[in-house]
């Protein structure tokens, strides 16, 4: 009984150490995305295992820097994320480690339309958002001000509206997230859009889902993309679409 209790306590200590260090996982993921490691491994579409040095060489070849870098630090990131199923580690020969993409890692590869889940990762790790997380406890003590506003001086959506680069990243993140899901829905034979002539996408972002639905179902002759003014202002034109701002009565027929 004493040994069982001691084992539970040891497991509890290990668990809390893991939780306390959990920030290393999203930060390593953020680093891999910023370095474009998934694209480097996938170059040519082969997904052949590459060493950290080989991956770094591909990264250098696609950047302005042709030298420098530390493959050992890159390997630390790769090993961390391999333990969470983003990369697969392969031991080759006398112990050389090489890495390929798992199905999870492949979601970070840029597709033919320039989309992936990479922008979704980057969007969640912007400095403004990271500054808000240490203030979450204050939302319990004083809920009158949200952590983002407390950290940045104003609520998130109004802040985003004044930061074009953040707004563009948000649009890319939402496109990278929604397009694969909508493609899967449409390819599955879902017939819920049959007979629909007017379709409203609330929070439609750049209008990717509307475009895909209207392309697949010509019976949808009018699509309404309902979102914030700064969002619909950046949305590309889609024949038959109406852009509607959620902050006014403005309509933008296309």
C-alpha positions, 0 to 999 in steps of 0.5 A: 500500500505504501509503495502504491501511494509513493508511486502515485505521488511520483506520477503526480510530480512528473505530471505537474512538471510536464504541465509546468513546461507545456509552453515548450510545445506550442513555442517549438511548434511556432518556431518550426512554422516560422522556419518553414520546416514542414515545407522544407521536408515536403519540398518536392512532395516526397516526405523523405526523412531528412536530418536537421542539417539537411532541413536547415540547408533547404531553409537557407536555400529559400531564404536570404541567408546561405550560411549559418544556423545551428542544426543541433538547436533545430534537432532539439525542436524536431525531437520535441515535436516528434514526441507529440506526433508532428514529426516522425523520427528515424534512426539511420546507420550509426545513430543519425536522426532524420525526420519526416512529416506525420499526418499532423505535420502535413497539415502545416505544408503550404498547398497549391493555393498557398494555404495550410494550418501554419497561419493558424499556428502563427495567429495564435502566437502573436505577441499581443495574444501572448501578452494576454495569457499571463493575465488570465487570472485577473479575469477571475478577480476582476472580469470587467476588463478582458485579459487582451484589453488589459494587456493591449489597451483595448478589446481584441476585435477593435485592436485587430481592426487597426492592425492590417497585418494582424487582420490579414494573418487572421484571414489567412488562418481562417482560410487555411482552417475552413477550406479543407473542412468545406472541401471534405463536406462537398466531396462527401456528397452532402446535399444540404445545399440543394434547392438553396438560392440565397445563402448567408455565411455568418462570420464568412471571413474571406468568403472561401466557403461561399465560393466553394459552395456556389461553385459546387451548387449553381442553384445558390445564386446569391451568397451573403458574406456577413462579417466585420467591415475590415474583414469584408473590405479585404474579401475578394470578389465572388460573382453573385456575392453580397458583402455585408458589414456587421457594424452598419447597414452597408451592403456591397453587391459584387 
